[in-house]
Amino acid sequence: MMVLFLVTGAVVGGILGELAASSSLLSGIAPYLIKPFPVFDVPPVAINLYVIKLVIGFALYPNLMSIIGIIAAVILFRRF
């Protein structure tokens, strides 16, 4: 359940960051809120099984608003 809270917090924080970027009130700090920080990057690996081709990779580039969303999700999870 906590993983679901964390993922939801990250997604909602990212969406709020994108909304803040288009806002004129937060135009001064918006670039800092939505700048992605590379944390984890595994390049895609292709596996050809001649019937199906699988491409597997993973990248994690959170922005500051996503991190704030994760922190808020942890606080809400612990409270409820």
N, CA, C and O atoms as a printed pandas DataFrame, in Angstrom:
     atom_number atom_name residue_name chain_id  residue_number  x_coord  y_coord  z_coord
0              1         N          MET        A               1    0.814   -1.181    0.000
1              2        CA          MET        A               1    0.000    0.000    0.000
2              3         C          MET        A               1    0.871    1.264    0.000
3              4         O          MET        A               1    0.537    2.258   -0.645
4              5         N          MET        A               2    1.993    1.211    0.734
5              6        CA          MET        A               2    2.860    2.384    0.787
6              7         C          MET        A               2    3.485    2.684   -0.571
7              8         O          MET        A               2    3.657    3.851   -0.925
8              9         N          VAL        A               3    3.826    1.657   -1.330
9             10        CA          VAL        A               3    4.388    1.863   -2.672
10            11         C          VAL        A               3    3.381    2.583   -3.558
11            12         O          VAL        A               3    3.756    3.453   -4.345
12            13         N          LEU        A               4    2.116    2.230   -3.437
13            14        CA          LEU        A               4    1.068    2.906   -4.197
14            15         C          LEU        A               4    0.977    4.381   -3.793
15            16         O          LEU        A               4    0.803    5.245   -4.652
16            17         N          PHE        A               5    1.091    4.673   -2.506
17            18        CA          PHE        A               5    1.085    6.056   -2.036
18            19         C          PHE        A               5    2.286    6.812   -2.603
19            20         O          PHE        A               5    2.145    7.950   -3.052
20            21         N          LEU        A               6    3.466    6.187   -2.586
21            22        CA          LEU        A               6    4.665    6.859   -3.078
22            23         C          LEU        A               6    4.579    7.161   -4.567
23            24         O          LEU        A               6    4.928    8.258   -5.003
24            25         N          VAL        A               7    4.120    6.199   -5.341
25            26        CA          VAL        A               7    3.998    6.404   -6.788
26            27         C          VAL        A               7    2.951    7.470   -7.081
27            28         O          VAL        A               7    3.154    8.326   -7.941
28            29         N          THR        A               8    1.835    7.416   -6.368
29            30        CA          THR        A               8    0.793    8.430   -6.556
30            31         C          THR        A               8    1.297    9.816   -6.170
31            32         O          THR        A               8    1.017   10.791   -6.867
32            33         N          GLY        A               9    2.029    9.910   -5.082
33            34        CA          GLY        A               9    2.597   11.192   -4.670
34            35         C          GLY        A               9    3.574   11.737   -5.689
35            36         O          GLY        A               9    3.585   12.940   -5.949
36            37         N          ALA        A              10    4.400   10.870   -6.275
37            38        CA          ALA        A              10    5.354   11.306   -7.288
38            39         C          ALA        A              10    4.643   11.789   -8.545
39            40         O          ALA        A              10    5.025   12.806   -9.125
40            41         N          VAL        A              11    3.612   11.066   -8.966
41            42        CA          VAL        A              11    2.877   11.460  -10.173
42            43         C          VAL        A              11    2.116   12.763   -9.953
43            44         O          VAL        A              11    2.151   13.653  -10.803
44            45         N          VAL        A              12    1.434   12.879   -8.825
45            46        CA          VAL        A              12    0.681   14.103   -8.540
46            47         C          VAL        A              12    1.635   15.290   -8.388
47            48         O          VAL        A              12    1.335   16.388   -8.856
48            49         N          GLY        A              13    2.773   15.078   -7.740
49            50        CA          GLY        A              13    3.763   16.140   -7.621
50            51         C          GLY        A              13    4.307   16.565   -8.980
51            52         O          GLY        A              13    4.504   17.756   -9.221
52            53         N          GLY        A              14    4.551   15.607   -9.868
53            54        CA          GLY        A              14    5.014   15.943  -11.213
54            55         C          GLY        A              14    3.979   16.720  -12.002
55            56         O          GLY        A              14    4.310   17.660  -12.725
56            57         N          ILE        A              15    2.729   16.325  -11.859
57            58        CA          ILE        A              15    1.644   17.050  -12.553
58            59         C          ILE        A              15    1.521   18.464  -12.009
59            60         O          ILE        A              15    1.367   19.410  -12.782
60            61         N          LEU        A              16    1.586   18.626  -10.687
61            62        CA          LEU        A              16    1.523   19.958  -10.098
62            63         C          LEU        A              16    2.720   20.810  -10.518
63            64         O          LEU        A              16    2.592   22.022  -10.691
64            65         N          GLY        A              17    3.872   20.182  -10.681
65            66        CA          GLY        A              17    5.044   20.909  -11.160
66            67         C          GLY        A              17    4.858   21.417  -12.576
67            68         O          GLY        A              17    5.245   22.542  -12.894
68            69         N          GLU        A              18    4.267   20.594  -13.427
69            70        CA          GLU        A              18    4.007   21.030  -14.798
70            71         C          GLU        A              18    2.961   22.141  -14.830
71            72         O          GLU        A              18    3.060   23.058  -15.646
72            73         N          LEU        A              19    1.969   22.070  -13.957
73            74        CA          LEU        A              19    0.990   23.150  -13.870
74            75         C          LEU        A              19    1.629   24.437  -13.346
75            76         O          LEU        A              19    1.278   25.531  -13.787
76            77         N          ALA        A              20    2.560   24.307  -12.412
77            78        CA          ALA        A              20    3.252   25.480  -11.879
78            79         C          ALA        A              20    4.137   26.118  -12.940
79            80         O          ALA        A              20    4.338   27.332  -12.930
80            81         N          ALA        A              21    4.664   25.319  -13.851
81            82        CA          ALA        A              21    5.514   25.859  -14.907
82            83         C          ALA        A              21    4.723   26.748  -15.854
83            84         O          ALA        A              21    5.266   27.706  -16.405
84            85         N          SER        A              22    3.453   26.442  -16.048
85            86        CA          SER        A              22    2.632   27.251  -16.945
86            87         C          SER        A              22    1.975   28.429  -16.226
87            88         O          SER        A              22    1.331   29.257  -16.870
88            89         N          SER        A              23    2.125   28.516  -14.924
89            90        CA          SER        A              23    1.543   29.603  -14.146
90            91         C          SER        A              23    2.444   30.831  -14.207
91            92         O          SER        A              23    3.668   30.716  -14.146
92            93         N          SER        A              24    1.837   31.997  -14.328
93            94        CA          SER        A              24    2.624   33.233  -14.369
94            95         C          SER        A              24    3.084   33.658  -12.970
95            96         O          SER        A              24    4.066   34.389  -12.846
96            97         N          LEU        A              25    2.399   33.217  -11.933
97            98        CA          LEU        A              25    2.785   33.582  -10.569
98            99         C          LEU        A              25    4.089   32.915  -10.138
99           100         O          LEU        A              25    4.883   33.502   -9.402
100          101         N          LEU        A              26    4.299   31.702  -10.597
101          102        CA          LEU        A              26    5.484   30.943  -10.199
102          103         C          LEU        A              26    6.536   30.878  -11.302
103          104         O          LEU        A              26    7.366   29.969  -11.308
104          105         N          SER        A              27    6.513   31.817  -12.225
105          106        CA          SER        A              27    7.424   31.750  -13.367
106          107         C          SER        A              27    8.880   31.908  -12.949
107          108         O          SER        A              27    9.770   31.436  -13.656
108          109         N          GLY        A              28    9.147   32.557  -11.825
109          110        CA          GLY        A              28   10.523   32.737  -11.372
110          111         C          GLY        A              28   11.157   31.475  -10.820
111          112         O          GLY        A              28   12.340   31.225  -11.048
112          113         N          ILE        A              29   10.385   30.678  -10.096
113          114        CA          ILE        A              29   10.945   29.469   -9.484
114          115         C          ILE        A              29   10.557   28.195  -10.213
115          116         O          ILE        A              29   11.039   27.119   -9.858
116          117         N          ALA        A              30    9.708   28.287  -11.213
117          118        CA          ALA        A              30    9.234   27.097  -11.919
118          119         C          ALA        A              30   10.356   26.285  -12.560
119          120         O          ALA        A              30   10.298   25.056  -12.514
120          121         N          PRO        A              31   11.383   26.912  -13.159
121          122        CA          PRO        A              31   12.449   26.080  -13.732
122          123         C          PRO        A              31   13.155   25.202  -12.696
123          124         O          PRO        A              31   13.606   24.104  -13.022
124          125         N          TYR        A              32   13.253   25.672  -11.466
125          126        CA          TYR        A              32   13.878   24.871  -10.413
126          127         C          TYR        A              32   12.958   23.748   -9.935
127          128         O          TYR        A              32   13.430   22.706   -9.479
128          129         N          LEU        A              33   11.659   23.960  -10.039
129          130        CA          LEU        A              33   10.696   22.950   -9.583
130          131         C          LEU        A              33   10.554   21.794  -10.567
131          132         O          LEU        A              33   10.259   20.671  -10.159
132          133         N          ILE        A              34   10.759   22.051  -11.850
133          134        CA          ILE        A              34   10.514   21.006  -12.850
134          135         C          ILE        A              34   11.788   20.491  -13.509
135          136         O          ILE        A              34   11.713   19.695  -14.444
136          137         N          LYS        A              35   12.963   20.930  -13.040
137          138        CA          LYS        A              35   14.214   20.432  -13.601
138          139         C          LYS        A              35   14.414   18.975  -13.174
139          140         O          LYS        A              35   14.436   18.682  -11.979
140          141         N          PRO        A              36   14.561   18.056  -14.141
141          142        CA          PRO        A              36   14.736   16.638  -13.767
142          143         C          PRO        A              36   16.151   16.351  -13.275
143          144         O          PRO        A              36   17.126   16.904  -13.783
144          145         N          PHE        A              37   16.241   15.484  -12.289
145          146        CA          PHE        A              37   17.518   15.053  -11.730
146          147         C          PHE        A              37   17.706   13.569  -12.035
147          148         O          PHE        A              37   16.927   12.739  -11.565
148          149         N          PRO        A              38   18.730   13.225  -12.817
149          150        CA          PRO        A              38   18.937   11.801  -13.127
150          151         C          PRO        A              38   19.415   11.043  -11.886
151          152         O          PRO        A              38   20.457   11.357  -11.312
152          153         N          VAL        A              39   18.640   10.051  -11.492
153          154        CA          VAL        A              39   18.970    9.244  -10.324
154          155         C          VAL        A              39   19.409    7.846  -10.741
155          156         O          VAL        A              39   20.402    7.316  -10.244
156          157         N          PHE        A              40   18.659    7.269  -11.651
157          158        CA          PHE        A              40   18.882    5.872  -12.029
158          159         C          PHE        A              40   18.558    5.736  -13.508
159          160         O          PHE        A              40   17.495    6.170  -13.952
160          161         N          ASP        A              41   19.468    5.136  -14.278
161          162        CA          ASP        A              41   19.231    4.982  -15.707
162          163         C          ASP        A              41   19.850    3.676  -16.189
163          164         O          ASP        A              41   21.072    3.528  -16.199
164          165         N          VAL        A              42   19.018    2.747  -16.581
165          166        CA          VAL        A              42   19.457    1.491  -17.177
166          167         C          VAL        A              42   19.073    1.553  -18.650
167          168         O          VAL        A              42   17.889    1.653  -18.971
168          169         N          PRO        A              43   20.051    1.495  -19.550
169          170        CA          PRO        A              43   19.704    1.589  -20.973
170          171         C          PRO        A              43   18.865    0.396  -21.412
171          172         O          PRO        A              43   18.966   -0.684  -20.831
172          173         N          PRO        A              44   18.044    0.588  -22.426
173          174        CA          PRO        A              44   17.182   -0.505  -22.884
174          175         C          PRO        A              44   17.988   -1.681  -23.438
175          176         O          PRO        A              44   18.988   -1.506  -24.133
176          177         N          VAL        A              45   17.524   -2.866  -23.110
177          178        CA          VAL        A              45   18.127   -4.101  -23.596
178          179         C          VAL        A              45   17.075   -4.819  -24.437
179          180         O          VAL        A              45   15.947   -5.028  -23.990
180          181         N          ALA        A              46   17.453   -5.193  -25.651
181          182        CA          ALA        A              46   16.511   -5.876  -26.544
182          183         C          ALA        A              46   16.772   -7.381  -26.504
183          184         O          ALA        A              46   17.911   -7.832  -26.630
184          185         N          ILE        A              47   15.708   -8.137  -26.327
185          186        CA          ILE        A              47   15.770   -9.601  -26.325
186          187         C          ILE        A              47   14.904  -10.084  -27.475
187          188         O          ILE        A              47   13.688   -9.891  -27.474
188          189         N          ASN        A              48   15.536  -10.710  -28.450
189          190        CA          ASN        A              48   14.818  -11.191  -29.623
190          191         C          ASN        A              48   14.586  -12.692  -29.474
191          192         O          ASN        A              48   15.542  -13.468  -29.466
192          193         N          LEU        A              49   13.343  -13.100  -29.359
193          194        CA          LEU        A              49   12.982  -14.511  -29.217
194          195         C          LEU        A              49   12.410  -15.077  -30.514
195          196         O          LEU        A              49   11.813  -16.154  -30.507
196          197         N          TYR        A              50   12.585  -14.365  -31.623
197          198        CA          TYR        A              50   12.140  -14.732  -32.967
198          199         C          TYR        A              50   10.635  -14.786  -33.129
199          200         O          TYR        A              50   10.149  -14.782  -34.260
200          201         N          VAL        A              51    9.895  -14.835  -32.066
201          202        CA          VAL        A              51    8.440  -14.758  -32.133
202          203         C          VAL        A              51    7.989  -13.416  -31.572
203          204         O          VAL        A              51    7.036  -12.801  -32.052
204          205         N          ILE        A              52    8.699  -12.991  -30.551
205          206        CA          ILE        A              52    8.399  -11.721  -29.898
206          207         C          ILE        A              52    9.723  -11.051  -29.552
207          208         O          ILE        A              52   10.701  -11.717  -29.212
208          209         N          LYS        A              53    9.739   -9.741  -29.642
209          210        CA          LYS        A              53   10.930   -8.983  -29.293
210          211         C          LYS        A              53   10.611   -8.148  -28.061
211          212         O          LYS        A              53    9.673   -7.350  -28.071
212          213         N          LEU        A              54   11.385   -8.331  -27.007
213          214        CA          LEU        A              54   11.193   -7.613  -25.755
214          215         C          LEU        A              54   12.271   -6.544  -25.613
215          216         O          LEU        A              54   13.449   -6.806  -25.853
216          217         N          VAL        A              55   11.868   -5.356  -25.227
217          218        CA          VAL        A              55   12.806   -4.276  -24.937
218          219         C          VAL        A              55   12.542   -3.845  -23.498
219          220         O          VAL        A              55   11.444   -3.407  -23.155
220          221         N          ILE        A              56   13.575   -3.981  -22.660
221          222        CA          ILE        A              56   13.436   -3.712  -21.234
222          223         C          ILE        A              56   14.456   -2.655  -20.833
223          224         O          ILE        A              56   15.639   -2.769  -21.154
224          225         N          GLY        A              57   13.997   -1.635  -20.136
225          226        CA          GLY        A              57   14.866   -0.588  -19.627
226          227         C          GLY        A              57   14.158    0.155  -18.516
227          228         O          GLY        A              57   12.952    0.004  -18.324
228          229         N          PHE        A              58   14.913    0.959  -17.783
229          230        CA          PHE        A              58   14.330    1.690  -16.660
230          231         C          PHE        A              58   15.102    2.990  -16.464
231          232         O          PHE        A              58   16.333    2.997  -16.506
232          233         N          ALA        A              59   14.390    4.074  -16.254
233          234        CA          ALA        A              59   15.019    5.364  -15.974
234          235         C          ALA        A              59   14.192    6.087  -14.917
235          236         O          ALA        A              59   12.962    6.046  -14.938
236          237         N          LEU        A              60   14.877    6.741  -14.002
237          238        CA          LEU        A              60   14.222    7.494  -12.945
238          239         C          LEU        A              60   14.805    8.901  -12.942
239          240         O          LEU        A              60   15.967    9.101  -12.587
240          241         N          TYR        A              61   13.982    9.882  -13.343
241          242        CA          TYR        A              61   14.361   11.284  -13.402
242          243         C          TYR        A              61   13.321   12.122  -12.654
243          244         O          TYR        A              61   12.492   12.773  -13.290
244          245         N          PRO        A              62   13.349   12.121  -11.328
245          246        CA          PRO        A              62   12.346   12.914  -10.597
246          247         C          PRO        A              62   12.697   14.398  -10.624
247          248         O          PRO        A              62   13.859   14.776  -10.770
248          249         N          ASN        A              63   11.671   15.223  -10.481
249          250        CA          ASN        A              63   11.916   16.652  -10.308
250          251         C          ASN        A              63   11.597   17.021   -8.866
251          252         O          ASN        A              63   11.132   16.184   -8.093
252          253         N          LEU        A              64   11.847   18.265   -8.510
253          254        CA          LEU        A              64   11.667   18.685   -7.117
254          255         C          LEU        A              64   10.223   18.542   -6.651
255          256         O          LEU        A              64    9.978   18.168   -5.504
256          257         N          MET        A              65    9.274   18.833   -7.520
257          258        CA          MET        A              65    7.862   18.701   -7.146
258          259         C          MET        A              65    7.488   17.235   -6.926
259          260         O          MET        A              65    6.654   16.939   -6.070
260          261         N          SER        A              66    8.084   16.320   -7.678
261          262        CA          SER        A              66    7.824   14.894   -7.453
262          263         C          SER        A              66    8.349   14.456   -6.090
263          264         O          SER        A              66    7.714   13.667   -5.390
264          265         N          ILE        A              67    9.508   14.975   -5.728
265          266        CA          ILE        A              67   10.077   14.629   -4.426
266          267         C          ILE        A              67    9.210   15.196   -3.301
267          268         O          ILE        A              67    8.995   14.529   -2.289
268          269         N          ILE        A              68    8.717   16.412   -3.471
269          270        CA          ILE        A              68    7.803   17.000   -2.487
270          271         C          ILE        A              68    6.514   16.174   -2.410
271          272         O          ILE        A              68    5.972   15.981   -1.322
272          273         N          GLY        A              69    6.021   15.684   -3.551
273          274        CA          GLY        A              69    4.835   14.823   -3.563
274          275         C          GLY        A              69    5.075   13.511   -2.834
275          276         O          GLY        A              69    4.184   13.011   -2.147
276          277         N          ILE        A              70    6.272   12.947   -2.975
277          278        CA          ILE        A              70    6.601   11.704   -2.266
278          279         C          ILE        A              70    6.646   11.949   -0.762
279          280         O          ILE        A              70    6.157   11.130    0.016
280          281         N          ILE        A              71    7.229   13.070   -0.350
281          282        CA          ILE        A              71    7.290   13.397    1.075
282          283         C          ILE        A              71    5.879   13.592    1.634
283          284         O          ILE        A              71    5.574   13.127    2.732
284          285         N          ALA        A              72    5.023   14.278    0.880
285          286        CA          ALA        A              72    3.637   14.455    1.320
286          287         C          ALA        A              72    2.910   13.114    1.394
287          288         O          ALA        A              72    2.090   12.909    2.289
288          289         N          ALA        A              73    3.198   12.204    0.472
289          290        CA          ALA        A              73    2.567   10.885    0.492
290          291         C          ALA        A              73    3.003   10.088    1.721
291          292         O          ALA        A              73    2.191    9.387    2.326
292          293         N          VAL        A              74    4.268   10.192    2.087
293          294        CA          VAL        A              74    4.750    9.494    3.291
294          295         C          VAL        A              74    4.071   10.052    4.530
295          296         O          VAL        A              74    3.670    9.295    5.414
296          297         N          ILE        A              75    3.938   11.377    4.600
297          298        CA          ILE        A              75    3.276   11.991    5.758
298          299         C          ILE        A              75    1.816   11.559    5.829
299          300         O          ILE        A              75    1.323   11.222    6.906
300          301         N          LEU        A              76    1.119   11.567    4.692
301          302        CA          LEU        A              76   -0.274   11.128    4.692
302          303         C          LEU        A              76   -0.406    9.647    5.026
303          304         O          LEU        A              76   -1.348    9.255    5.715
304          305         N          PHE        A              77    0.513    8.826    4.553
305          306        CA          PHE        A              77    0.460    7.387    4.847
306          307         C          PHE        A              77    0.644    7.133    6.332
307          308         O          PHE        A              77   -0.065    6.313    6.916
308          309         N          ARG        A              78    1.591    7.829    6.946
309          310        CA          ARG        A              78    1.828    7.621    8.372
310          311         C          ARG        A              78    0.695    8.159    9.232
311          312         O          ARG        A              78    0.425    7.630   10.310
312          313         N          ARG        A              79    0.025    9.218    8.757
313          314        CA          ARG        A              79   -1.064    9.819    9.524
314          315         C          ARG        A              79   -2.321    8.957    9.457
315          316         O          ARG        A              79   -3.023    8.811   10.457
316          317         N          PHE        A              80   -2.612    8.383    8.288
317          318        CA          PHE        A              80   -3.844    7.603    8.132
318          319         C          PHE        A              80   -3.481    6.156    8.070
319          320         O          PHE        A              80   -4.360    5.304    7.940
